[in-house]
Amino acid sequence: MDAATYDAASPAAATVAAVRRACVEAGEADPLDEAAVLALKHHGLATSALWVADDGGFALSRDGVLALAVAPAARERGLGTDLALAAVAGSPVTAAWAHGDHPAAGRLATRLGFDRARELWVMRRAASDPLPALPARDDVAIRAYGHRDGDELLRVNAAAFAHHPEQGAMDTADLAARMGEPWFDPAGLLLATDTTTGALLGFHWTKLHSADLGEVYVVGVAPEAQGRGLGRLLTLAGLHHLTTRGVTEILLYVESDNTPALRLYSGLGFTHAGIDTHVMYVRPVPLSTGSS
């Protein structure tokens, strides 16, 4: 199985789009996360490699992280194994995401020398469930994003997510790409500022996937503002905003071992189901797979 070339009008792009659509229509998670989608859209395969099976599958290696998907109708034929073998033999893959905790993905990961290393949970709540009132604060003001706030937003984001390889690396171009997406609404990017100094303390970026589905997209608090209750305040402000937009469900993504965040979100009515688990598998060095 050979590596594919990619541009928006290529057969490879059509296959990737069709497989993603088939997975979502079957009630599964999108096999590509937002970062991968934006990278393909704006940079093609500049930092990626792609393998495509025209009969219903693809493998994308981006910065050493593998995403693989086979359309439901094309499964049980070994296509996923063939794609995975081609990808790990043809690029320096050291990690792989399984969007959904599927036993078949775990078996394939084990066969290729990957170990389960990280779980990312999706948590959900019904928008109709009552929310606590948003408390009034004399020391903190919450307002919508303005066009002059970009540099401060990036500063706080980098500091708040210094431990997070994906989110913490967001730069001006990444921010512009996200703000250029059809879903972006500056009214849904809420900033918490100090009422005395005007300094940005934290933010809650909400996202509308559709008229019915909203997301707690990113909540970040500057390290120097930790301990002031801003995580809960900002989360609650964003939830109130999303409910005013008429959504019926709100979701969020959280690391399974982030105990303080899990406590906060559970306290605000979010729950997690096993199927809503994304698993990262890792291996220390790429292996030579040979033939199967």
N, C-alpha and C positions, 0 to 999 in steps of 0.2 A: 504494500500500500504506500503510494508516494505522497510526499508533501505537496500541498496545493498552494497556488497563488490566490490572492484575494484582493478584490476591490468591490465597491458597492454593486456593480453590475455583473460580477462574475458568477459562473455556475456554482462556485464554492460558497459565495455569499447566499445564494438562493437555497442551497442545501442546509446551511447553518440556520437560516431563518425558518425553513420548513421543519427541521428537527426541533428547534426551540418551540415553535408553535404547536407541534404535535404533543410534546411533553406537557405544555401548559394546558392544552385542551383536554388532556387525560387526567387533569387534576394534580399534576406533579409540579414541582418547583422548576422555574426557568434554570436550565443547566449552565447558563452564563450569568455571572454577577454583573453589577452595574459597571465596575471598573473595567472588566473585560469587554463589555459592550461598547463603552466609550472609547477604549483603546482601539478597537477595530474600526469604529466609525471615524475617528480623527487621525489615526496613525497606521491603519492597516496592519501589516505584519512586521512593523519596524522592530518591535521587541518580542515578537511571537512567531510561532510556527504552527501550521494548520495541516491536518490530515482529514480528508473527506471521503466517505463512502457514499456514492451517489444513491445507493438504495436505502439510505436512511440513518447516517451517523456521522459524527465528526469528533476529532480530538484536537484541542487547542492547548498548546504549551506557551505560557506567557511568563517571562521572567522566571522560568524554572518551575512554575506551578501549572499542573495539568487539570483541564476540565474536559470531560468526555461525556458524550450523550448518544444514545441510540433511540430512534423513534419507537414507540411501543409496538407498532406493527412489524418492525424489523428485528425484534429481539428473538432470543433462543436460537440464533444461528451462528454464534461465535463472533459476531461483528464487533462487539465491544472489546473482546480479547484481542482481535486483530488490530484494531485501532490503538489500543493501549500499548501493544508490543511495538508497533511502528513508532509511536510517539516517544517512548522511553529509549528506544534504540537510536532515534534520530535527533534528539535534543537533550540538554542536561536537566532532566526532570528530577527534582528532589522533593516535591510535594504534590498532592492531588486532592481536589475537593470532590466529595460526593454530596450532591444537593438532595438530601433525603437519606435517611439511614437505612439503605437497602442492603440486605444480606449479600446479594450478588456482588455489589461494589466492594464489600468487605472481603469476600473471598478472592476477588481479582486483585485487590490491593495486597493481600497476604502473599499471593502467588508471585507478585512482582517485587516483593521485599519491602513493602511499606508497612509502617506501624500506625495505628490509630493514635493521634496526638492532640486533637483539638475538636471541641464541639461548639458550634454556633447554634443557638436556639432561636426559633421564631416564637414569640409570645403574642397572644391576641386578646382583645377585649371587645365586647359589643359596645358601640357608641351610645346605645340607649341606656346602659347602666349608669346610675347616678354618679356624678363626680363631686368630690369635696369642693367647696368654694375656694376661689383663688384668694389667698390672704393678702391683705394690704401691708405694704412694707414701706417704712419711712426711709430706709437706707438703700433701697434698690428700686429702680424703675425698669419696666419692661416695655420695649417698643419694637417696631418692625425695622428690618434692615433698610439702610439707605445706601445710595451709590458711593458714598465716601467711606463706608465701613469696611471695605474689602481687606485692607492691610491689617487692621486690628483683628478682624475675624480670623485671618490666616495665622496671626501671632498666637492668639488664644488657642486655636485649633492645634497648632504644632506643639504648644506646651502641654495642653490637656491630653494629647494622644501621642506623647513622645515614646511611649511603650508599644504603640500600635503601628506595625509596619505599613499598613495600607492607608488608614485615615491620617496618621500623623505626617505623611509625606505630601499631603495636598499642597500644591503651589498655585501661583496665579493662573496658569494655564488650566489646571484641573478645576479651579473654582469657576473660571469663565466657561468651561465646557459644561459643567453642571448647571450653571445659570442660563446656558443657552438651550437647555432641554425644554420641551413643551410644558412639562409639569411645573417648572419653576415659578414661584410666586413670592415676591419679596415680603408680602404681608404674612407669609407663613414661615419666615425666618425671623425668629424672635430673639432679641438681644436683651441681656440684663446688664444694666450699667449702674455704677455707683452714683448716687444722687449728689454726693459731695464733690467728687473729683471728675465725674463723667467717664471714668475708666470702664472699659468693657470687662465684665466679670465672667460672662458665660453666654451661651447661646443654645437655642433649641431650633433646629432646622426640621420642619415638618414637610411631608411630601404627600401629594394626592396621586394615587395610582389610577383612580377612576372616580366616578361620582359616588361610588359606594365604599371605596377602600382608601383609608389614610394610613400614614406611617409616621412613627416617631423615628425620623431619619437619622439625625445625629444630635446628641446632647453633650455639650462640652463645657467644663468649668475650669477657669484658669487656676493653676496650682495655688497662687497666692490668695484666691478667694474660697478655697476649700474650707469646710466647717461652718459655712454661713447658711446652710440649708438651700443652696441654689439649685442643686440637682432636682430636688422634689418640686421646688417652685417653678423652674423652667419646664419640667415635664408636665406639670399640671397646667401651666399656661398654654402649652402646645396642644394638650388634649382638649381644652376648652375651645381653642381655635378650630381644631378639626371638627368638633361636634357642630360648630356653627356653620360648617361647610356642608353639612347634611350627609356625611358618610354613615354607613351602618356598622362598619368594623374598622378597628385600628390595630395595626401590628407593629412590632419592633423586632430588632435583632440584638441579641446579647450573648456574650460568652457564657458558657455553662458554669464556669468556675468564678464568675464575678458575683460573689455573694452579696455585697452591698447593693448592687444594681438589681439583682433578683429580688431582694427584700423590698426595695422601693417599688418595682414594677408589680410584684405580687400584691403589695398593699394598695395599689391603684387599680386592682381588678384584672390584671393580665394573667393568663394561664398558658401553659405549654403542653402540647401533645407530642408523643414520641415521633410521629411522622414528620413533625416540624423541626427536625434536627439535621443540621448540615455538618458533615464530618470532614476534617482535614487529616489526610494520611501523609506521613513523611518517611523518608529514608535518608541515611547520612550521606551516601554518595550514589551517583547513577550506576546501575548495574548493566552488564551485558546480558541481554535476555536470550539471544540466540533464537532458534526456531522452536515452535511448540508442536 
